[in-house]
Amino acid sequence: MKAIDRLYQYIDYKGVKPGPFEKQIGLSNGYLSKQLNRSADLGESIFTKIIENCPDLSPIWFLLGTGEMTNNSPTLEKIKENLEENSGLPASNVFQMKTDKIIEKQSIPLYDIQASASVVALFSNQSGQKPIDHITIPNLPKCDGAIYVSGDSMYPLLKSGDIIMYKKVENALDAIFWGEMYLVSIINDYGDEFVMIKWLHRSDQGLEFVKLVSENRHHQPTEFHIRNIKGLALIKASVRINSMY
């Protein structure tokens, strides 16, 4: 039995369909069925991507077929419960990737994005930027910084005045988790810089393009070439203060 056969056992065990599973871990639609029909096994990069995104899947069982199929790992619901019990902040969301390692306590620098000369500079040389404060929330994934949200493109999930916490990532297509929320710095062909929070989707224009999608249905999706992206960070958590009194 090949690793791809065991993967189908795991997918069946989880009670999901191959299509949604492929979308969740960033595989192209129909990839698994094509490999199965060709009697081809999974490549090393695909194997690694699946292991990184499925923390309860035993790598030894997946690769060799020995031992138990699954590992024991904390669920997102338990993580959220722990955050709610220990955090003194009014309301928060944790946008956790399956590859995230929870840090019991960390001090996240809060930056004034308007005071920075460029978000690109903030991403590339954060050590040179002076934070206006620090945020400490227990049991979050690793974060590089935090900024205030402005605008309503992600409303009602995020609204102006909320705080988002982010982790810087490489500006490369193979480093993007498609369908996740990112802080994006775009420089268009005229040299204008735009900073936005968007869902990142694959583009129909080709492999070198990305589609930026808003949560607010009144904002139309936009598409850019990967070369126009000068700063990219994965949103890990958000904080909303519901009342100042």
C-alpha positions as CSV (number, residue, x, y, z in Angstrom):
1,M,0.0,0.0,0.0
2,K,1.3,3.4,-1.0
3,A,1.2,6.7,1.1
4,I,-1.5,8.0,-1.1
5,D,-3.7,5.0,-0.3
6,R,-3.1,5.6,3.4
7,L,-4.0,9.3,2.9
8,Y,-7.4,8.3,1.5
9,Q,-7.9,6.2,4.6
10,Y,-7.1,9.2,6.7
11,I,-9.4,11.5,4.7
12,D,-12.2,8.9,5.1
13,Y,-11.5,8.6,8.8
14,K,-11.8,12.4,9.1
15,G,-15.2,12.3,7.4
16,V,-14.3,14.8,4.7
17,K,-14.2,14.7,0.9
18,P,-10.9,14.8,-1.1
19,G,-11.9,18.1,-2.8
20,P,-12.3,20.2,0.4
21,F,-9.2,18.4,1.9
22,E,-7.1,19.5,-1.2
23,K,-8.3,23.1,-0.8
24,Q,-7.6,23.1,2.9
25,I,-3.9,22.1,2.5
26,G,-3.3,24.1,-0.7
27,L,-3.3,21.3,-3.3
28,S,-4.8,21.9,-6.8
29,N,-8.3,20.6,-7.3
30,G,-8.3,16.9,-8.3
31,Y,-4.6,16.4,-7.6
32,L,-5.1,13.4,-5.4
33,S,-7.5,11.6,-7.7
34,K,-5.1,12.1,-10.6
35,Q,-2.2,10.7,-8.7
36,L,-4.3,7.7,-7.6
37,N,-5.5,7.0,-11.1
38,R,-1.9,7.1,-12.4
39,S,-0.9,4.7,-9.6
40,A,1.6,7.4,-8.7
41,D,2.6,8.1,-5.1
42,L,3.0,11.5,-3.3
43,G,6.2,13.5,-3.8
44,E,8.4,14.7,-0.9
45,S,7.1,18.3,-1.1
46,I,3.4,17.1,-1.0
47,F,4.2,14.6,1.7
48,T,5.7,17.4,3.8
49,K,2.8,19.8,3.1
50,I,0.3,17.2,4.3
51,I,2.2,16.5,7.5
52,E,2.6,20.2,8.2
53,N,-1.2,20.8,7.8
54,C,-2.4,17.6,9.5
55,P,-0.8,17.6,13.0
56,D,-2.9,14.6,14.1
57,L,-1.7,12.4,11.2
58,S,1.2,10.2,12.3
59,P,4.2,10.7,9.9
60,I,5.4,7.2,10.6
61,W,2.1,5.6,9.7
62,F,1.7,7.8,6.7
63,L,5.1,7.0,5.3
64,L,5.6,3.4,6.4
65,G,2.2,2.1,7.4
66,T,3.3,1.1,10.9
67,G,1.9,2.3,14.3
68,E,-1.3,4.3,14.8
69,M,-2.9,6.5,12.2
70,T,-3.2,9.6,14.4
71,N,-1.4,11.4,17.1
72,N,-2.9,13.3,20.1
73,S,-2.8,17.0,19.7
74,P,-4.8,20.0,21.2
75,T,-7.8,21.1,19.2
76,L,-8.5,24.6,18.2
77,E,-11.5,24.7,20.4
78,K,-9.4,23.9,23.5
79,I,-6.9,26.6,22.5
80,K,-9.6,29.1,22.2
81,E,-11.1,28.1,25.6
82,N,-7.7,28.5,27.2
83,L,-7.2,31.9,25.6
84,E,-10.6,33.1,26.7
85,E,-10.0,31.9,30.3
86,N,-6.6,33.5,30.6
87,S,-6.8,36.7,28.5
88,G,-8.0,39.9,30.1
89,L,-8.9,41.5,26.8
90,P,-12.6,41.9,25.9
91,A,-12.8,39.8,22.7
92,S,-10.3,38.1,20.5
93,N,-10.0,35.6,17.6
94,V,-7.1,33.2,17.0
95,F,-6.5,32.4,13.3
96,Q,-4.4,29.3,13.9
97,M,-2.6,27.3,11.2
98,K,-2.2,23.6,11.7
99,T,1.5,24.1,11.7
100,D,1.5,26.7,14.5
101,K,3.2,26.0,17.8
102,I,1.4,27.7,20.7
103,I,3.6,30.0,22.8
104,E,2.5,30.2,26.4
105,K,3.6,33.8,26.8
106,Q,5.1,36.4,24.4
107,S,5.3,40.2,24.2
108,I,4.1,41.3,20.7
109,P,5.2,44.8,19.6
110,L,2.4,47.1,18.5
111,Y,3.4,49.4,15.7
112,D,1.8,52.6,14.4
113,I,1.6,51.9,10.7
114,Q,1.0,55.5,9.9
115,A,4.2,56.6,11.5
116,S,6.3,54.0,9.5
117,A,7.9,55.3,6.4
118,S,6.7,52.2,4.6
119,V,5.1,48.9,5.5
120,V,7.8,47.3,3.4
121,A,10.4,48.8,5.8
122,L,8.3,47.5,8.8
123,F,8.4,44.0,7.3
124,S,12.0,43.9,6.2
125,N,13.7,45.9,9.0
126,Q,11.3,45.6,12.0
127,S,14.2,45.9,14.4
128,G,14.6,49.5,13.3
129,Q,11.0,50.4,14.0
130,K,10.0,51.6,17.5
131,P,6.8,50.1,18.8
132,I,4.2,52.3,20.5
133,D,3.4,49.5,23.0
134,H,3.4,45.7,23.5
135,I,0.6,43.2,23.7
136,T,0.7,40.1,25.8
137,I,-1.9,37.3,25.3
138,P,-1.3,33.8,26.5
139,N,-1.2,30.8,24.2
140,L,-0.9,32.5,20.8
141,P,1.0,31.3,17.8
142,K,4.3,33.1,17.2
143,C,3.7,36.7,16.1
144,D,6.2,39.3,14.8
145,G,4.1,42.3,15.4
146,A,0.7,44.0,15.7
147,I,-1.0,47.0,14.1
148,Y,-4.4,48.7,14.2
149,V,-7.0,47.9,11.5
150,S,-8.2,50.8,9.3
151,G,-11.0,50.6,6.7
152,D,-14.0,48.2,6.4
153,S,-12.9,45.8,3.7
154,M,-12.9,42.9,6.2
155,Y,-16.1,43.9,8.0
156,P,-17.8,42.3,9.9
157,L,-14.9,39.9,10.7
158,L,-12.6,42.9,11.4
159,K,-13.5,46.5,11.8
160,S,-11.6,49.8,12.0
161,G,-9.9,50.1,15.4
162,D,-9.3,46.3,15.9
163,I,-5.8,45.1,16.4
164,I,-4.3,42.3,14.3
165,M,-1.3,40.3,15.1
166,Y,0.8,38.9,12.2
167,K,3.7,36.7,11.3
168,K,5.9,37.7,8.4
169,V,6.2,35.3,5.5
170,E,8.2,35.0,2.3
171,N,6.8,36.8,-0.8
172,A,6.6,33.6,-2.8
173,L,3.7,31.6,-4.3
174,D,4.8,28.3,-2.8
175,A,4.9,30.0,0.7
176,I,1.3,31.1,0.6
177,F,-1.5,29.2,2.3
178,W,-4.3,29.8,-0.1
179,G,-7.6,30.9,1.4
180,E,-6.0,32.4,4.6
181,M,-6.0,36.0,5.7
182,Y,-2.9,38.2,5.1
183,L,-1.6,41.7,5.7
184,V,-0.4,42.6,2.2
185,S,1.7,45.6,1.0
186,I,1.2,46.2,-2.7
187,I,3.1,48.6,-5.0
188,N,1.3,49.1,-8.3
189,D,2.9,49.8,-11.6
190,Y,2.8,53.5,-10.9
191,G,4.7,53.3,-7.7
192,D,1.8,53.8,-5.4
193,E,1.8,51.7,-2.2
194,F,-1.3,50.1,-0.7
195,V,-1.6,48.2,2.6
196,M,-4.6,45.9,3.0
197,I,-5.9,42.9,4.9
198,K,-7.3,40.3,2.5
199,W,-8.0,36.7,1.9
200,L,-5.5,35.4,-0.6
201,H,-6.9,33.1,-3.4
202,R,-5.4,31.7,-6.5
203,S,-6.0,33.8,-9.6
204,D,-7.6,32.7,-12.9
205,Q,-5.0,34.9,-14.7
206,G,-2.2,32.4,-14.2
207,L,0.2,30.9,-11.6
208,E,2.1,34.2,-11.1
209,F,-1.0,36.1,-10.0
210,V,-2.9,36.3,-6.7
211,K,-6.5,37.3,-6.0
212,L,-7.1,39.6,-3.0
213,V,-10.6,39.0,-1.7
214,S,-12.4,41.1,1.0
215,E,-14.8,39.9,3.6
216,N,-17.1,42.9,2.9
217,R,-19.2,42.0,-0.1
218,H,-19.2,45.6,-1.2
219,H,-15.5,45.5,-2.0
220,Q,-14.6,43.8,-5.3
221,P,-11.7,41.3,-5.5
222,T,-8.5,42.6,-7.1
223,E,-5.7,40.7,-8.7
224,F,-2.0,41.4,-8.8
225,H,1.2,39.9,-10.1
226,I,3.4,38.4,-7.4
227,R,6.1,40.9,-8.2
228,N,3.8,43.7,-7.0
229,I,3.7,42.2,-3.5
230,K,6.4,43.9,-1.4
231,G,5.3,42.8,2.0
232,L,3.3,39.8,3.2
233,A,2.3,38.6,6.7
234,L,-0.1,35.9,7.8
235,I,-2.7,37.2,10.2
236,K,-2.6,35.1,13.4
237,A,-5.0,36.8,15.8
238,S,-7.2,39.8,16.3
239,V,-8.4,41.8,19.3
240,R,-11.5,43.9,19.5
241,I,-12.3,46.3,22.4
242,N,-16.1,46.4,22.6
243,S,-16.3,49.1,25.3
244,M,-14.0,51.8,26.6
245,Y,-16.0,52.0,29.9
